Amino acid sequence: MGIKIRKRERVYRYLTVGLLILLFSTSLAVPALGGQFEDAEAAYERGDYETVFRLMKPFAEQGNAQAQNYLGRMYAIGQDVPQDYAEAMKWFRKAAEQGYAKSQYNLGQGFLQGIGVPQDYGEAAKWTRKAAEQGDASAQYTLGVMYRLGDGVSQDSIEAAKWTRKAAEQGDAVAQFNLGVMYVDGQGVPQNFVEAVKWYRKAAEQGHIPAQNNLGLMYAGARGVPQDYGEAVKWYRKAAEQGDAIAQNNLGFMYANGRGVSQDYVLAHMWSNLAASRFPASEGEKREQAIKTRDFVAPMMTPDQIAEAERLEREWKPKKEEK
């Protein structure tokens, strides 16, 4: 059998220090502040961070929240200043206290991760909620995760679904994927495979790899859509070609059984063996499933076919999906 449906992502996005750059708004366009902000934006585009900092700092010191948020971003990333998370959070707090949503979210992330401030889930929830209530999609998604896990708030699947939906409706692909899983599981919402397919598709069409795999599974299992192995293969392939081991094994299974594609033991062996090599030790059960698919087809193959499958595996490289 192919590998079963992938569960929701159980951790927050942007948790590691190395990914902190992804937290911050890159927008500098603030017409109300006139030419200096436009000059700063142009300097940022050409990578002249010294000029950006010089132009932004006076506005930040005068209390402009947008400039304060940008100064916090520069300290968090280390653009023309030494990387200093405490200084970053200082500026984010100044802007957050003025009601600037991006800074509220960034400050919440600092408390959530314990970066630049002591880790405090209660404070993280407080600032994340403020940003979420202003419509910030990243904050809405994060607040949904906090309700799902009970971090800084009482665990509440209905609230988790509510905030996840708000982010999903704004086009957030990870939130769309997670909302799809909630509909499959019936957590915080009534179980509804049609709704699950709807949200998986929205995320999958944005290139979200787990959603692509799960959408393939919905077509293969006739859950929320008529059974269509061709569509299942289409979505497995999109995820498999980007390097997803689960989808690779599912695609190998389809080739092994001739479902949605012509039966092809070479490609079945290639995709399942590739999947087996990519699963980490912590995912031993999934790795064993991939090995079973490979070992199922191997006795029916000639030595030349096995050699060809192994060659294809060696030469395979992930490719980014074109949108």
Secondary structure, 3 states (H helix, E strand, C coil): CCCCCCCCCCCCCCCCHHHHHHHCCCCCCCHHHCHHHHHHHHHHHCCCHHHHHHHHHHHHHCCCHHHHHHHHHHHHHCCCCCCCHHHHHHHHHHHHCCCCHHHHHHHHHHHHHCCCCCCCHHHHHHHHHHHHHCCCHHHHHHHHHHHHHCCCCCCCHHHHHHHHHHHHHCCCHHHHHHHHHHHHHCCCCCCCHHHHHHHHHHHHCCCCHHHHHHHHHHHHHCCCCCCCHHHHHHHHHHHHHCCCHHHHHHHHHHHHHCCCCCCCHHHHHHHHHHHHHHCCHHHHHHHHHHHHHHHHHHHHCCHHHHHHHHHHHHHCCCCCCCC
